[in-house]
Amino acid sequence: MAIGNIPARKRGFGYDPVTRSLGVYTDGQLTASFPPTPGRTYFVNNVTGSSTNDGLSWGTAVDQVSAAITLSEAYRELGGVESGSAVATNDYVRNTIMVQGTGDYIGAEGGYDALTDLGEYYNLIGLGTPGAMGYGEGVVRLGKDTGETTGGMENITGDYNGVYISNVQFQSGDASPAFVVRKLRRSMFEDCAFMVAPVVSGTLGAYFKLVTGGNAVTIRRCNCSGTAAITNRPQYGIDLGTATFFAASRIEQSHFTGFSAAFYNGSSQLQGQGTVVRDNVFGDLGHGVTDIGILDECNSILATGGLITYVNNYIQATHPMQLYGTYERAIMNYCDNTVVSANL
């Protein structure tokens, strides 16, 4: 409970846990305030939380990640000041959302509800079992195996900025990608999983998809998997869609597979200057057959913005790598311990 201005307090300090600010009181009046960075921390627990809570402590946690994102967006648009004047956006206010892994699951139906709005400028931290895949106690999972027609995050018209996500599993219960947005900028995923369920039919979709790419996206120590049959895996692992920009990005130390290609860029004119795909594992690795490990159809000239560079990836596929264009951008990639270059 906030201390605020207590008339009996002639001199001294008062701490407000909501704004996390320290105030100096003189003659019962607040004469100085020392607030921290204005970003807030919101808490999510689908067992003890409620949609009507303020989410500002574990005792008043909200019950869904989507509710915390809504609260975070509302506070950010106030400029990070309680009851402040509304502003269109304030990119300097960055909130944190802490999500508790719980035992709230029933068979394949557990986890948190899927998202349709990713929000912007916050950190989403999963406090569940690290690196967990599947369902069960302690997994922070967005989306269900069945009963939903989207993946863990799906908005094919949504453009998002400044999101950091760690230790969260995105789950698809149909042929949709586990994660898909239109465009993503200045965002990072670490230690996340992208999964599909046994009910997925066909080989459409992807584990992770950006419809029109983005810029400054980092995917690190992530993986895709699922209990789907070998022939029912998504078509692609990572799919950049019809991207025109995918610059200054890093995809590294991750594992992705797919029926047609583990990594796919289908744009012939993508501007990928500064983007490096490195130190990953691409391909089937004992789970069916991947046709092409890395498929990049960009054949634009360097003057239009540069190309993606592929460095030190291990690939297991029928055709390890197919890169369009004539520029050297494959460096020390391996297939069965043999160095491979483009178009094999």
C-alpha positions in Angstrom: 0.0 0.0 0.0 1.4 3.4 -1.0 2.3 5.6 2.0 1.6 8.9 0.2 1.2 12.1 2.1 0.4 11.4 5.7 -0.3 14.7 7.7 1.1 13.2 10.9 4.4 12.7 9.2 6.3 15.9 9.9 9.6 14.9 8.5 11.0 11.7 7.0 10.8 9.4 4.1 7.9 7.6 2.4 8.2 4.9 -0.2 5.5 4.3 -2.8 5.8 0.6 -4.0 3.5 1.2 -7.0 5.6 4.0 -8.5 8.7 2.7 -6.8 9.6 6.2 -5.7 11.1 7.6 -2.6 9.7 10.8 -1.2 10.9 13.3 1.4 8.2 14.8 3.6 8.5 18.1 5.5 5.7 19.3 7.8 3.5 16.5 6.4 4.0 17.6 2.8 5.9 15.8 0.0 8.7 18.2 -0.8 11.0 16.0 -3.0 10.5 12.8 -4.9 13.1 10.5 -6.3 11.4 8.2 -8.8 13.3 5.4 -10.7 13.0 4.9 -14.4 9.2 5.1 -15.0 8.8 1.6 -16.4 6.5 -0.7 -14.3 6.6 -4.4 -13.6 3.5 -6.5 -14.1 2.9 -10.0 -12.8 0.9 -12.8 -14.3 -0.3 -16.0 -12.7 -3.2 -18.0 -14.3 -3.9 -19.8 -11.0 -4.0 -17.0 -8.4 -4.5 -14.0 -10.7 -7.6 -12.2 -11.9 -8.5 -10.2 -14.9 -9.7 -7.4 -12.6 -6.4 -7.0 -10.7 -3.9 -4.2 -11.3 -1.1 -6.7 -11.9 1.4 -4.7 -9.9 2.4 -7.4 -7.5 2.2 -11.2 -7.2 -0.7 -10.6 -4.7 -2.6 -8.7 -7.3 -1.4 -10.6 -10.4 -3.5 -10.7 -13.6 -4.4 -14.0 -15.0 -3.3 -13.7 -18.6 -0.3 -12.3 -20.5 -2.8 -10.4 -22.8 -4.2 -8.6 -19.7 -0.7 -7.5 -18.7 0.1 -6.3 -22.2 -3.0 -4.2 -22.2 -2.1 -2.6 -18.8 1.5 -2.1 -20.0 0.3 -0.3 -23.2 -2.1 1.9 -21.3 0.7 3.0 -18.8 3.2 3.5 -21.5 0.9 5.8 -23.4 0.6 8.0 -20.3 4.3 8.7 -20.6 5.1 6.5 -17.6 3.4 8.9 -15.1 0.4 7.7 -13.1 -2.6 9.8 -14.3 -0.3 11.6 -16.7 -1.4 13.3 -19.8 -1.9 10.8 -22.7 0.6 10.8 -25.5 0.5 8.9 -28.7 3.5 6.7 -27.8 6.4 7.1 -25.5 9.2 4.8 -26.6 11.3 5.6 -23.5 8.9 3.9 -21.1 9.8 0.3 -21.0 7.8 -2.1 -18.8 8.5 -5.7 -17.7 6.0 -8.6 -17.6 6.8 -11.5 -15.3 4.9 -14.7 -16.1 4.7 -17.6 -13.6 4.8 -21.1 -14.9 2.0 -23.0 -13.1 0.4 -26.3 -12.8 -2.8 -25.1 -14.5 -3.2 -27.6 -17.3 -5.5 -30.4 -18.3 -3.9 -32.8 -20.7 -3.0 -30.8 -23.8 -5.2 -27.8 -23.0 -3.1 -26.0 -20.5 -1.1 -22.9 -20.6 -1.9 -19.3 -21.1 -4.2 -18.0 -23.8 -2.8 -17.2 -27.2 -2.0 -13.6 -28.1 -3.5 -11.5 -30.9 -1.7 -8.3 -29.9 2.0 -8.4 -29.0 2.2 -4.9 -27.7 5.4 -2.9 -27.7 8.4 -1.8 -25.6 8.5 -4.3 -22.8 10.3 -7.4 -21.5 8.3 -10.6 -21.2 10.1 -13.0 -18.9 8.8 -16.6 -18.4 9.5 -17.9 -14.9 8.7 -21.5 -15.8 10.9 -24.5 -16.4 13.9 -23.3 -18.5 13.9 -24.5 -22.1 10.7 -26.5 -21.5 8.8 -28.0 -24.4 5.4 -29.6 -24.3 2.9 -29.1 -21.5 2.9 -29.7 -17.8 3.7 -28.0 -14.5 6.0 -25.1 -14.7 5.8 -24.4 -18.4 5.0 -20.8 -19.5 3.2 -21.6 -22.7 1.1 -19.3 -24.9 -1.6 -21.2 -26.9 -3.1 -24.7 -26.7 -2.7 -27.9 -28.6 -6.4 -27.9 -29.5 -9.4 -25.6 -29.3 -7.8 -22.6 -30.9 -7.4 -21.6 -34.6 -4.3 -19.6 -34.2 -0.8 -20.0 -32.9 0.6 -18.7 -29.6 1.0 -15.2 -31.2 -0.8 -14.5 -34.4 -1.6 -11.1 -36.0 -0.7 -11.1 -39.7 -1.4 -7.3 -40.0 0.4 -6.3 -36.8 3.7 -4.3 -36.8 5.6 -4.4 -33.4 8.7 -2.8 -32.0 10.9 -3.2 -29.0 9.8 -6.5 -27.5 12.2 -8.8 -25.6 10.9 -12.3 -24.8 12.7 -15.0 -22.8 11.8 -18.5 -21.8 8.4 -18.7 -23.3 6.8 -21.4 -25.5 4.6 -20.4 -28.4 2.2 -23.2 -29.3 0.1 -23.8 -32.4 -2.9 -26.1 -32.3 -3.6 -26.0 -36.1 -1.8 -25.3 -39.3 -0.9 -21.8 -38.3 2.6 -20.8 -37.3 3.4 -20.9 -33.6 4.4 -17.2 -33.9 3.4 -14.9 -36.8 3.2 -11.1 -37.1 3.4 -8.9 -40.2 6.6 -7.0 -39.2 8.9 -7.0 -36.3 11.6 -4.4 -35.4 14.2 -4.0 -32.7 13.1 -7.2 -30.9 14.7 -10.2 -29.4 13.8 -13.8 -28.5 16.0 -15.8 -26.2 15.6 -19.4 -25.0 12.1 -19.7 -26.5 10.4 -22.6 -28.1 8.0 -22.6 -31.1 5.9 -25.8 -31.3 3.1 -27.4 -33.2 0.7 -30.1 -32.0 -0.3 -33.5 -33.3 -3.5 -32.2 -34.8 -1.7 -30.1 -37.4 -2.7 -31.4 -40.8 -0.6 -31.0 -43.9 2.7 -29.2 -44.2 1.6 -25.6 -44.5 2.8 -22.7 -42.3 5.9 -22.3 -40.3 7.1 -22.5 -36.8 8.1 -18.8 -36.8 7.0 -16.4 -39.5 7.4 -12.7 -40.3 5.0 -11.8 -43.1 7.0 -8.9 -44.4 10.2 -9.2 -42.4 11.5 -6.4 -40.2 14.8 -5.0 -38.9 17.1 -5.6 -35.9 15.5 -8.9 -34.9 17.6 -11.3 -32.7 16.7 -15.0 -32.3 19.1 -16.7 -29.9 19.1 -20.2 -28.4 15.6 -20.9 -29.6 14.2 -24.1 -31.1 11.2 -25.6 -32.8 9.6 -29.0 -32.3 6.4 -30.8 -31.6 4.8 -34.1 -31.3 3.3 -33.9 -34.8 3.9 -36.8 -37.2 7.0 -36.4 -39.4 4.8 -35.7 -42.5 2.8 -33.1 -40.6 5.6 -30.7 -39.7 5.2 -27.1 -41.0 6.6 -26.3 -44.3 9.3 -24.0 -42.9 11.2 -23.5 -39.7 11.8 -19.7 -40.0 9.9 -18.0 -42.8 10.7 -14.3 -43.7 7.7 -14.1 -46.0 7.8 -11.5 -48.7 10.2 -9.3 -46.7 11.8 -6.2 -48.3 13.8 -5.5 -45.2 15.5 -7.8 -42.7 18.6 -5.8 -41.8 20.9 -5.7 -38.8 19.5 -9.0 -37.5 21.0 -12.1 -35.8 19.7 -15.6 -35.8 22.2 -17.7 -33.8 22.7 -20.8 -31.7 19.2 -22.1 -32.5 17.6 -25.2 -34.0 14.9 -25.1 -36.7 13.5 -27.7 -39.0 10.8 -27.8 -41.6 9.4 -30.0 -44.4 10.5 -27.8 -47.3 13.2 -25.6 -45.7 14.5 -25.0 -42.2 15.3 -21.3 -43.0 13.4 -19.6 -45.9 13.6 -16.2 -47.5 11.2 -16.1 -50.4 11.8 -12.5 -51.4 13.9 -11.8 -54.4 14.6 -8.2 -53.4 15.3 -8.4 -49.6 17.6 -5.8 -48.1 19.5 -7.7 -45.5 22.5 -5.5 -44.9 24.3 -6.5 -41.6 22.2 -9.6 -41.0 24.1 -12.7 -40.1 22.6 -16.3 -39.6 25.3 -18.2 -37.7 26.1 -21.1 -35.5 22.6 -22.7 -35.9 21.5 -26.3 -36.6 19.1 -26.5 -39.6 17.4 -29.6 -40.8 15.7 -32.9 -39.9 18.1 -34.4 -37.3 16.3 -37.6 -37.0 12.8 -36.2 -37.5 11.8 -36.9 -41.1 13.4 -35.2 -44.1 14.1 -31.6 -44.7 14.3 -30.8 -48.4 16.5 -27.7 -48.2 18.4 -26.5 -45.1 18.8 -22.8 -46.1 16.7 -21.4 -49.0 17.3 -17.8 -49.8 15.8 -16.5 -53.1 17.2 -13.0 -52.9 19.1 -12.1 -56.1 19.2 -8.3 -55.8 22.5 -6.5 -56.3 24.5 -5.3 -53.3 23.7 -1.7 -54.1 20.1 -2.2 -53.1 20.9 -3.0 -49.5 23.1 -6.1 -49.1 22.3 -9.7 -48.6 22.1 -12.1 -45.6 25.3 -13.8 -44.7 25.4 -17.4 -43.5 28.3 -18.5 -41.2 29.2 -21.7 -39.5 25.7 -23.4 -39.6 25.3 -27.2 -39.4 22.8 -28.4 -41.9 21.2 -31.8 -42.4 18.9 -31.8 -45.4 18.6 -33.4 -48.9 19.9 -30.1 -50.3 21.9 -28.3 -47.7 21.8 -24.8 -49.1 20.4 -22.9 -52.1 21.3 -19.2 -52.3 20.3 -17.1 -55.3 22.5 -14.4 -56.7 26.3 -14.6 -57.3 27.8 -13.0 -54.2 29.8 -15.0 -51.7 27.8 -15.0 -48.5 28.2 -18.6 -47.3 31.1 -19.1 -45.0 32.2 -22.4 -43.4 28.8 -24.0 -43.3 28.7 -27.8 -42.8 26.7 -30.8 -43.9 27.8 -34.2 -42.5 31.1 -32.6 -41.5 31.7 -31.4 -45.1 32.0 -27.7 -45.8 29.3 -26.6 -48.2 28.8 -23.4 -50.3 25.7 -22.1 -51.9 23.4 -24.1 -54.3 24.0 -27.7 -53.2 
